[in-house]
Amino acid sequence: MADEKKSKISRRSFLQKTAVGAAAVGAMAAAPTILKMTENVQASTPSGDVNTPVMAYVKDAAQGTVVVMWGTQEIVTRDPGLVNRLTTYAR
Amino acid sequence: MSSHREAPTISKDPVADNTDLYAFVDPVDTSKVTILSNFIPLEEPAGGPNFFQFGDDVLYEILIDNNGDGVEDVTYQFRFKTTTQNPATFLYNTGPIGSLTDPNWNVRQLYSVTKVVGPRRTGSSTVLGSDLPTPPVRIGPRSTPNYATLADAAVSSLGAGVKTFAGQRGEGFYVDLGSIFDLGTLRPFQNLHLIPTPATPGVNGTKGFNVHTIAIQVPNTDLTRNGFNPSDPADPRSVIGVWSAASRRKGTIREKNARIVQSGPWVQVSRLGEPLINEVVIELGEKDLWNSQTPDGDSQFLDDYAHPQLQGLLPVLYPGVFPHLAALTGTGASRADLIAILLTGIPSGIIPGFQNSNGPTQADELRLNLAFAPSYPATDSGINPPGDSAKRFGLLGGDLDGFPDGRRVFDNVTAVELRAIAGATYPLIDSSFTPDGAAGLLMDGTKEDLPFISKFPYLAVPYEGYEHSHDP
């Protein structure tokens, strides 16, 4: 508990001291975070080709982790907002 | 079987199930190596109207590690594409198929070959051939007369000394399947079994079945480290490690109109290096994992190789026959001989004049020393030695170019591995150990039923659907 409290205080102090830091954290909260990208050259699918099927699945709802696949590529991203919207449909 | 239906998940996906892998210096052109990788276990030859074929949605790969780190340096990728000339009929063929372009042939499959240098997913890739023909399956005397000639026409030369074939072949792996999985019975030694029955000859359980083979013949120097010319058997650069694999796309969605949508990276679902390993060495709970892994991570399975369950079962199943093996197993000793044979290759200094190791990394690969010339002629008699010939026992029979140095089509890998696990090879690392007399006799008493052919792709012309039989 003490460690958790200390951590929160430190983080708050840090954010108060730097507007840049606050902006960065805001951006992190709004935008998805790419955790991992894997690629497969064999099929040579162009990046972002919207003509190929795009599939996505929620890998870990608690962590907000989504896997997005297209062509022979995938991105593992953390996007709690998207996960929240998707899981709403599943309820 | 060798690696047929060897793991729970892949046993339900036969199109991607890698059943056997062979690699040997080509006996016709010794400057080249031939690699054969089989898929689809226990193909019933009469399996129409939708006869067996490769998976259009499967990525098939033959991989070469030439520096002993367990990671592929050269990969050959094979992709298939089915074309149907007339979808309005239910027939595979509407008359005799006399050529690979015969209009009577309705359901055809073409393939492409891509060579990747470096990591298989991110390396430098070159398409060696596309829209290459596969032969039809062998149906019968009316549909596929002159089959051997028809299949010969499907051998493609891709330039630069590379030759490929992809299509149906007769099953070349022989084993007494019905016996071995009946509590480890080995005909003709079943009279010595814990539950004895009268001794009778072995029965080849794969008789009458076909497989689908991917075959490639390439110059040795295409596979060795920096194009090294393998002439000195003692040089580690003469050794390559070979494995093969099948992969499927990570995402699959089945829509109501029978449309299947796939996306995402390739995920490996089957692999094969040394024969019989995922079949009888890897524990049931690890088999699916083993298929998904790459050889550089095989140290995680070390305990299975070092203490195979079968070495403990043999003395139980054959009371009084394996006392020395029982004593060895009882000590808990690590089977360093098996680790060398199956995971690292046999280093220099163990067997006079022989080595097939290219590094200490524990990786399940079929290691082949390309500097050992073929010890058998490319004739029908040379490639089909008698069932009891010492040549079938590879290195144990005195052939430096035989299994476990690569694997030739006729090598009796079941007998070699049975003998090794029974302790016949333990003196390689402990000269004080005396194997049981039975260890050097173990075999299941079978041989192939169809003759191997004396030219590429060497595996037999397939059984035909119209006329074939299974055991006996």
HADDOCK unambig.tbl for C-alpha pairs under 7 A between the chains (distance, minus, plus):
assign (segid A and resid 39 and name CA) (segid B and resid 265 and name CA) 6.69 0.50 0.50
assign (segid A and resid 40 and name CA) (segid B and resid 121 and name CA) 4.77 0.50 0.50
assign (segid A and resid 40 and name CA) (segid B and resid 122 and name CA) 6.25 0.50 0.50
assign (segid A and resid 40 and name CA) (segid B and resid 265 and name CA) 5.99 0.50 0.50
assign (segid A and resid 41 and name CA) (segid B and resid 121 and name CA) 5.47 0.50 0.50
assign (segid A and resid 41 and name CA) (segid B and resid 122 and name CA) 5.47 0.50 0.50
assign (segid A and resid 42 and name CA) (segid B and resid 121 and name CA) 6.36 0.50 0.50
assign (segid A and resid 53 and name CA) (segid B and resid 263 and name CA) 6.36 0.50 0.50
assign (segid A and resid 54 and name CA) (segid B and resid 263 and name CA) 6.91 0.50 0.50
assign (segid A and resid 55 and name CA) (segid B and resid 263 and name CA) 6.68 0.50 0.50
assign (segid A and resid 69 and name CA) (segid B and resid 263 and name CA) 6.08 0.50 0.50
assign (segid A and resid 69 and name CA) (segid B and resid 264 and name CA) 4.59 0.50 0.50
assign (segid A and resid 70 and name CA) (segid B and resid 263 and name CA) 5.46 0.50 0.50
assign (segid A and resid 70 and name CA) (segid B and resid 264 and name CA) 5.32 0.50 0.50
assign (segid A and resid 71 and name CA) (segid B and resid 263 and name CA) 5.51 0.50 0.50
assign (segid A and resid 71 and name CA) (segid B and resid 264 and name CA) 5.61 0.50 0.50
assign (segid A and resid 72 and name CA) (segid B and resid 263 and name CA) 6.30 0.50 0.50
assign (segid A and resid 72 and name CA) (segid B and resid 264 and name CA) 4.37 0.50 0.50
assign (segid A and resid 72 and name CA) (segid B and resid 265 and name CA) 4.07 0.50 0.50
assign (segid A and resid 72 and name CA) (segid B and resid 266 and name CA) 6.68 0.50 0.50
assign (segid A and resid 73 and name CA) (segid B and resid 264 and name CA) 5.15 0.50 0.50
assign (segid A and resid 73 and name CA) (segid B and resid 265 and name CA) 5.12 0.50 0.50
assign (segid A and resid 74 and name CA) (segid B and resid 264 and name CA) 5.78 0.50 0.50
assign (segid A and resid 74 and name CA) (segid B and resid 265 and name CA) 6.56 0.50 0.50
